[in-house]
Amino acid sequence: LGFNGTNCQHQWLTRSAFEGLISGLAEHEKTRKSNLTSIADEIAELRGNVKNNLTSIVDDIAELRGNMSTGGVTYTRWGHDTCPTSASMVYKGFLAGSSHAHTGG
């Protein structure tokens, strides 16, 4: 049913067509709700992951702060690939750099 100025225009639906529209809308709503539920579940999982990662980062920072508060020095033990029992490994690998006299460029 529509209205155009002063002229009424009627458009009729059969009962079968109307029921088909209602059924289609109901199915669309069901799919939409299912999609929203899936999205909500994904968001909850991501929030959990972020929370776990943040907790891990906070723990790492606390550990680093604890290590810093004990004092000490970092040194290179040239020619060795282990630390003495009184020290802990900070980095194991290769380092490279330019000569101390190199000014860049």
C-alpha positions in Angstrom: 0.0 0.0 0.0 1.5 3.3 -1.0 0.5 6.9 -1.2 1.5 9.2 -4.0 0.2 12.7 -3.7 -3.6 12.4 -3.8 -3.7 9.1 -5.6 -3.6 5.9 -3.6 -1.8 3.0 -5.2 -2.6 -0.5 -3.9 -0.2 -3.4 -4.2 -1.4 -6.8 -2.9 0.6 -9.7 -1.7 -0.7 -13.2 -1.8 -0.7 -15.0 1.6 2.0 -17.4 0.3 4.3 -14.4 -0.8 3.7 -12.7 2.6 4.6 -15.9 4.5 7.7 -16.3 2.3 8.8 -12.8 3.2 8.2 -13.4 6.9 10.1 -16.7 6.7 13.0 -15.0 4.9 13.1 -12.3 7.5 13.1 -14.8 10.3 15.9 -16.8 8.7 17.9 -13.6 8.1 17.5 -12.6 11.8 18.6 -16.0 12.9 21.7 -15.8 10.7 22.4 -12.3 12.0 22.1 -13.4 15.6 24.4 -16.3 15.0 27.0 -14.1 13.4 26.8 -11.6 16.3 27.3 -14.5 18.7 30.3 -15.7 16.8 31.8 -12.2 16.8 31.1 -11.8 20.5 32.9 -15.1 21.2 35.9 -14.0 19.1 36.0 -10.7 21.0 35.9 -12.5 24.3 38.8 -14.8 23.2 40.8 -11.8 22.0 40.2 -10.0 25.3 41.5 -13.2 27.1 44.6 -13.3 24.9 45.3 -9.6 25.6 44.8 -10.0 29.3 47.1 -13.0 29.3 49.7 -11.2 27.3 49.5 -8.1 29.5 49.9 -10.2 32.6 53.0 -11.9 31.1 54.4 -8.5 30.2 53.8 -7.1 33.7 55.5 -10.2 35.1 58.5 -9.7 32.8 58.8 -6.1 33.8 58.6 -7.0 37.5 61.3 -9.6 37.0 63.5 -7.1 35.1 63.0 -4.5 37.9 63.9 -7.2 40.4 67.1 -7.9 38.5 68.0 -4.3 38.3 67.5 -3.7 42.0 70.1 -6.3 42.9 72.8 -4.2 41.2 75.7 -5.7 39.4 77.3 -5.2 36.1 77.1 -6.7 32.6 80.4 -7.7 31.0 81.6 -9.6 28.0 83.5 -12.8 28.7 85.6 -12.9 25.6 86.5 -16.4 24.4 83.9 -18.2 26.5 80.4 -19.4 25.8 79.3 -20.0 29.4 79.1 -17.8 32.5 80.7 -18.6 35.8 78.4 -20.0 38.4 78.2 -16.6 40.1 76.7 -15.0 37.0 73.8 -15.4 34.7 73.6 -15.4 30.9 72.1 -12.2 29.5 72.9 -12.7 25.8 74.5 -15.5 23.8 75.4 -14.8 20.1 77.5 -12.7 17.9 78.0 -9.0 18.0 79.5 -6.7 15.4 80.2 -3.1 15.0 82.5 -0.6 13.4 85.9 0.5 14.6 85.9 2.9 17.6 87.6 5.4 15.3 85.0 5.2 12.6 82.9 8.4 12.5 80.1 7.2 10.2 79.0 8.0 6.7 
